[in-house]
């Protein structure tokens, strides 16, 4: 049963001045009538965080008490038909105290905390238009998937219905190609192909997990040189490390004997779930309340943060035990 912790109320009240100061400075839309367009937030540590959206890119060094606009408004170009750009513009792909990688029209922007936009890494527009998802494990190593076919299929790991590895499979979606970058997104090389890739989860420069049609959970430990596959009714990959993944349970799926992955049922909207570790979980329930668990979802504490959701907003982010940020559908940022 979800419980409300008195201490969380006191902590939330203590953070109200932070939010008011943030709102007054940047014009956030929240309970007091400000407006700001936020889509994502990326905490680096307790004090440093980046926020992004169509209104631009912002940076704080004091846990949200003060923010600086590092990059002005980001607009989608009329000629840019990239699914990824239009759905994820202004998202922070990776960040450190010094700089952030930000999804922008045509490519990936490198935004420095002290200089603003210092580079726009733009692979060919034809390539970028086909990208559906991107995940970085550090500032130089990242993974992407989409429909753009490489010039050659030589050396690609093939997990399609025509590969002979999934007998009886009848994929409903077209082929998606998985790409890897070692230079922060300037260049990409294709490493695998599968029907209907649903998600990629980057653990490190070497380790990637992904889901695909034909009930496949696919992973690599050597930057895409070799791959392993498990049969799983693919839900969302909620968390993964080098040897294990946690997926949401769907359609009465059964966990494997070898424990390569586990399945969980959480009282949360799965696209908002974030694991800080195997045991610590944050996310939004159906009412938009931010919930927190420290035992892998066996029990829950309710914070006093209520978050409205929209198609492009309503997210929770956490990288530090005991702390989280949330962005609601109105573009308001909450520090919890």
N, C-alpha and C positions, 0 to 999 in steps of 0.2 A: 504494500500500500504506500502511496506517495505521502510523505510527511513534509511539513513546513518547519524549518528550524528557526528558532527565535534569533539565534546569532546571525543568520543570514539577513534577517530584517534589519538588525542594527548595522550590519555591514552595508546593506543597500542604502540605508539612510545616510550613512557616512559618505557614500559615493555621489549622492545627489548634487552637492556643490561642484563636483568634478563635471558631471553631465551638464549642469547649468552653465558653467564656465565654458565648456566646449561648445555648447549650443549658442551662447552669446557671441562667441568668437567666430564661429563658422556658419551660423545660421542653420542649425540642425532643426529638422521638423520633428517635434516630439510632443509631449503633453502640454507644452506652453506655446505652440503655434509657429515654430520656425520651419524652414524648409531647406533640405540638402539632399542630393542624390548620391547615396552610397550603395555599393553592391558587395563590397568585400572588406575584410579587415584581417591583418596578419600580425599577430603579436610576435616580437622577436625575443623579448624577455619581459621582466616585470615593468620596466619603465618605457621601453621602446616598442612602438607599433606603427604600422603603415595602414592607411585606409585608402580605398580607391572606388571610383565610379565615374559616371559621365561628368560629374562636377570637377574631376581632376584627381590628383594624388596628394595625400596629406600625411604628415609625419608628426609623431609626438615623442618626446624624450622624458616625460614625467607622468606616465600612466594616464594620459588623456586630459590632464589639467589644462595644457596649452597645446595647440596644433599649429603647424605651419603648412600652408599650401605650397607644395614643391612643384607641382605641375598644374597648369590651368586646365580648363574644361577639355574633355576628350569627346569628340564627336565621331559618329560612324559615317564614313564616306559613302556617298550614294553609289559609287562603283564597287564598293566592297561587299560581296555577297557571302563572305565567310560565315558559316554557321557559328564557329567558335567566337569570332570577334563580336558578332551581333548579340550573342547570348552572354558573353563573358567579358565584354569590354570593361576595362578598369579593374579587372581582378588581379590580385597580387599573386603571382606564380611562385615566387620565392623572395625572401628578403633577409638582409642582415642589418646591423646598425648603420652601415655605410651606404647601402643601395638596395633597390628593389627591382625585380623583373615584373613588368606590368603588361597585360594583354592590351594591344592597341590595334587600330585599323592597319592592316597590312603586315603586322609582325609583333615583335616583342620589344617593348621599350625598356631601356636601362635608365633608371631614375636614381641619381645620386642625391643623398640628403643635403649636400652643401652646394650642388651645382644644377640640379634639375635634370632634364633629359640630356644624357650624354651620348646615347647611341640608340638607334632603331634597327634592330636586327630583322631584316626583311628577306626571307627566302622568296622564291618566285611567287607572284600573286596566284598563279594557277595552283601551286602547292598549298598555299595558305587557305585558299577558298575551300579546299577539301578537308581541312582539319576540323575535327569534332571535339577532341579533348586533348589537354596538355597537362603533364605533371612533372615538376622538377624536384630532384632530391637535394640539389645544392645549386650554386649560382652558375655552374657550367654544364652540369649533366641533367638531361631531361628526356622525357618520352612523349610522343604524340601519336595519335591514331586518326585515320580519316580515309576518305575514298580515293584520294589521288594515287594513281598507280605509278610505281617507280619505272624508270626507263628499262630496268632489267629485273627479272625475278630470280636470277642466279643467287644461290645461297640463302634464299628466304626459307625460314621455317614455315611449313604449310599446314594449317589446321582447318582448311576449308572442307566442305563436304566432298570435294573431288580428290582429297589427299589420300583416301583409303584408310585414314586413321580413325574415322568415326563411321563405321558401317551402319546403314539405316538412317543416317542423318538426312533431313530435308530442310536445309536452311531457308528461312523466309527473307533474309536480308542479303544485300550485296556484300561483296568482299570489302573489308577494311584492312588497311596496311598500317603496321606498327613501325614507327621511326624512332631513332635515337640520336641525340646530339651531345657532343662533347665540347662545344664552344658557345654555350649559352643560347643556342637557337639560331645562329647564323647559318649553319649548314646542318642537314639531317640525312641519315642513311637508313634505308628500309631494312628491317631485320626479321619481320614475320608478317603473315597474312592469315586472316580468319574471317569467317562470316559473322557479321553483326557484333563487332566488339562493343561491349556495353560500358566498360570502365577500365581505366588503368590506375594502379596504385603503386607509386614509386617509393621504395624503401631506402635505397642508396643508389650510387652510380652503377652498381652491379646487379641489384635485385629489383625486379618488377613483377607484379602480379596483375593479371587481367582476366576479365570474363568475356566469353564469346558464346555464340549459338552452338547448338548441338551439346548443350549441358557441359561446357568446358570451363574449367578453372586452370589457367595456364600461367606458368612462372619461369623465370630465368634467374640464375645466380651469377652469370658471367657476361653481363651486358648484351645478352641476346645471341651469344655464340651457340649455346645449347639450351634446350627448353624441356620442361616436364609438364605433364597435363594430368588433371584429375577430373573424374566425372562428377559434376555437381549441378544441381538445378541453380543456375547462377542468379543470386540476389546481389545486393550491393556489397562491395568489399568495405567493411566498416573500419578495419584495422589490419595491419600485417607487419610482420618483421621478417627476418631472413628465412625462417623455417615454418612459419605458421600464419594462417589468415583467419579472420573472423568475418563471417558473412551473416546478413540477416536471413532468417529462416523463411522460405517461401514454399508453397505447395507441398507441405509435409515432407520436405527434403530430409534425407537421412545422412547423418555424419559418417565419414569414412572410418574404417577400422584403424587405419594408420595415423589418424589424427592430423593429417596434413592441413585440415581446416576444421573449424567448429562453427556451428550455427546458433544464433541467438534470436530471441524474440524480445524486442524492447518496446516500451510504450511511447515511442518517439516517431516523428516524421523522419524517415531514414536519410533523406538528403540533407538533414541538419545534424546528423550524429557525428561527433568527433571523439576519438579516444586519445587521451593523453598517454595512457599506457594500457596494458592488457586489462587492468582493473578499473581505471578511472574513465568515466564516460560522461559527456555533456550532450545535450540536445534539446529539441523543442517537442512538447507533446501536442495533441490535437487542438488544444486551447491556446497554444502559443506560449505556454509557460516554460521557462528554462529549468530543466531538471538536471540533477547531478548525482552520479553514483560512484562509489569508491570500491565496490565489490563486484564489478563486471556486470551490473544490472540486476543483481538479486534484490537490492533495496534502493530507494531513491529519496533524495531530499529536494524539495521545491524551493527555488529562489523566488524573490519577489519581482523578478524581471519578466514582464509580459511583452511578447514580441509579435507584432502582426507580420504576415508573410505575403509576398507577391511572387510573380514569376521569376524575378531577378534578385529578390532580396528575401531576408528572413533566414540568416545563417548564424551559426555559432562557431567560434574558433577558439582553440586552446592549445598552447604548447608548453604550459607550465602547470605543474600540479597545484590544484586548489584555486586557479584563476581562469577566467574565460571572458571573452568578448562576444557580444551579439549585435547584429545589425538587423533592424526590422524593415518591413515593407515600406515604411515612410522615410527610410534613410537615417534613422536615429541610431547612434552607436551607444551601447551599454557596456560598462565595465563591471564585471561580477566577481 
